[in-house]
Amino acid sequence: MTLLDPAAADFAFHTPIAIIGAGACGLVAALSAKEAGAEIVVFERDSAPAGSTALSSGMIPAAGTRLQAAAGVEDSAALFAADIQGKSKGRSDPAVLAAATQAAGPAIDWLNAFPEVTLDLVQGFLYPGHSVARMHAPPDRTGRSLMGMLVNAAAARGVDIVTDATVSALFAEGSSVKGMRITRPDETIEDISCDALILACNGYGGNKSMVAEHIPEMKDALYFGHAGNQGEAVAWGAALGGEAKHLSGYQGHGNVAHPHGVLITWALMMEGGIQVNARGARFSNEHAGYSEQAVEVLAQPGGVAWAVFDERLLRLGREFDDFAQAEAQGALRKAETVPALALAIGVDDAALTASVAETAGESIDAFGRDWSKTPALTGPCYAIKVTGALFHTQGGLRIDEQARVLRAGSEAPLGNLYAGGGAACGLSGPDVDGYLSGNGLLTAVALGRVAGRHAAASLGD
């Protein structure tokens, strides 16, 4: 990405804080900075805010919220941090971990105080690696609704969002950002100066060459994120003297309806469902995590699997709007018996029968799944063909607890550059199996809150 000399700029206007990206991270940062009394402008490359947030299930993990207290759920930032480190095998960035887990709970309570925002505590099941119920989501459990709420909250508070504005270059003196150049769809350009810049433009999942370089096992996988995630934040940060960390980390998902391209909730697996391959055989521990399951599914014949469940789990799935969409598109297969389902989906009868029979077990199987915690599958039976997908990258710019981008090889901040969400180093460590459910929106919302508040405070320095 291009860095330009400020002497070459023709600044059309000035904003104290500029934010690149109008997803969850950017809008939360904007609301936070606005609340602190700062003037901000959010720049969004698309014609309307959406990004990767709109493609998600809208679930934000947070500890110590009022909703948890009302439901009798005992949780804390320390327990949350321990769960994250447990999943990442102790390799989560400590600064990001502290900032995110401590900020998330208050951020959820703060957001829920907006009349435009309604986030519920998701109960009834736990995602892999979470000790307690701590997912907070819109009533329909979609990222589309979350984005709608945040956009409405921003509009009600006078947050300026400039759309159709692709940031094509930054103006900098040394490591200090002085402004940016935006390019419009008609190729006209505008230069805008700023006192602080927040990078909220996600990671590099849409950049095929970077994916092939850093996560080659996903180079041919379905990309379920936003095409605009091209890695600009990493490139700008490095050019200014910062450094990236854990670029090999990412969130995958092993339960995307194929060829429909619709996310099927992993709650089905956590509550007793299974996945089988084209032969009808199970091939993994479905309770290990949906991120690493993407790799497991892609390793099966044809890169696909069948998610198999029963009537009880069908009712659970229908609580999710995305599942209802997949069903409406004809993704669901039904049969009264297991042999009939095997015939309907074209797998071996004996293999599928044996796989379903495993759900009646009461011990830990050869894959490491504990069958004593979920009921056995019973007829009628259902199946959805699924594939593995790349959702978003977890590596990014190294930051401190104030979300300031740090100098390479140092704990000193660059100056006036902040990063959050996918632009910052995430919490998953360097591998796909380090991803704890919700880590993406956790760093988007929590670090957006942190970045917005600290950027606003810095204006008085």
Secondary structure, 3 states (H helix, E strand, C coil): CEEECHHHCCEEEEEEEEEECCCHHHHHHHHHHHHCCCCEEEECCCCCCCHHHHHCCCCEECCCCHHHHHCCCCCCHHHHHHHHHHHCCCCCCHHHHHHHHHHHHHHHHHHHCCCCCCCEECCCCCCCCCCCCCEEECCCCCHHHHHHHHHHHHHHCCCEEECCCEEEEEEEECCEEEEEEEECCCCCEEEEEEEEEEECCCCCCCCHHHHHHHCHHHCCCEECCCCCCCCHHHHHHHHCCECEECCCCEEEEEEEECCCCEECCCHHHHCCCEEECCCCCECCCCCCCHHHHHHHHHCCHHHEEEEEEEHHHHHHHCCCHHHHHHHHCCCEEEECCHHHHHHHHCCCHHHHHHHHHHHHCCCECCCCCEHHHCCCCCCCEEEEEEEEEEEEECCEECECCCCEEEECCCCCEEEEEEECHHHECCCCCCCHHHCCCCHHHHHHHHHHHHHHHHHHHHCCC
